[in-house]
């Protein structure tokens, strides 16, 4: 869950930075904000180009963060499915204690077990 919090903070920070750049681009495009620098023709284009480069870098970084979020969500989803499956297995296999003990002590992974045995039918399964 710490990773989730870190990624969320990182994404919010990136979003704030992107918002600032977009606001800056709006201000840069207004010629009244240049004062005495109006006479330098290339300054506006240079500022816009620099801000666009920064924006592109931040958007790529946000894509990377979103990919990491997806990986975290996939991991949490797998943990939830495996936990539900193990819970169902213990309910279903309670009639066969040797199977239940085998799962508890030898640690067969739930995904491996689902492939071999199939999904058990129990309430609340995913």
Secondary structure, DSSP 8 states (H G I E B T S, - for coil): -HHHHHHHHHHHHHHHHHHHHHHHHHHHT-GGG-GGGGG-HHHHHHHHHHHHHHHHHHHHHHHHHHHHHHHHHHHHHHHHHHHHHHHHHHHHGGG-HHHHHHHHHH---HHHHHHHH-----TT--
